[in-house]
């Protein structure tokens, strides 16, 4: 019955999240904590600050209005 076959990864890659955590540099690990830290470490100040601002805006939105929107999801449809 060859219906259920094991999936084989046709394009294996060493770039996985676990490898990034284990083997990544300090900027990779910093970017996992807060977006933009890795850019700031590399001297890309504007780009890093933009990423930090976007993340801060997302957190503020989720605290102010997002939690209410998520709470209203069951009543859709």
Secondary structure, DSSP 8 states (H G I E B T S, - for coil): -TTS-----SS--S--HHHHHHH--HHHHHHHHSTTHHHHHTT-HHHHHHHHHHHHHHHHHIIIIIHHHHHTGGG--
